[in-house]
Amino acid sequence: MFSLRVFAQLLQAWSPVEALPPFEAWASGALPYWMLVICQVLIIIACARVIWRLSRGLIMPSMATGKFLLSLGGIYFGLMCLRLIIGLTVATGHYWFSARLPTFFHLVLAGFVLVYGWFHVRGFYASQPPYVEQTA
């Protein structure tokens, strides 16, 4: 989804399509567009690397990594929900808060972090031997 978002904004910048939101709707304006695209490409590369490594079984689940990612993803998701709520209610005219499309895709990225964290936690528990209670 995030890759499609980056492609759609590039398309609107170079050859606008009426079926898509205008170029300005895709970004909050917090970064210059050239810098935003570089950051987005780096994010896509990082996500693709994680997906590739997961598909090859190259990542060992770690409880510490899982807890960190779940915490980070939860904070990120919560802040973006708060941004969306503020933008829909009290700051409808503010350029950063009222940028709904970028906020939605931040929620997508936060979801990726949460799912990756869940993989680590779930995988860690699955790799542990079953607990057998010993009686004396």
Secondary structure, DSSP 8 states (H G I E B T S, - for coil): -HHHHHHHHHHHHHS--TTS--GGGG--SSS-HHHHHHHHHHHHHHHHHHHHHHHTT-----HHHHHHHHHHHHHHHHHHHHHHHHHHTT-TT-TTTT-HHHHHHHHHHHHHHHHHHHHHHHHHHHHS--------
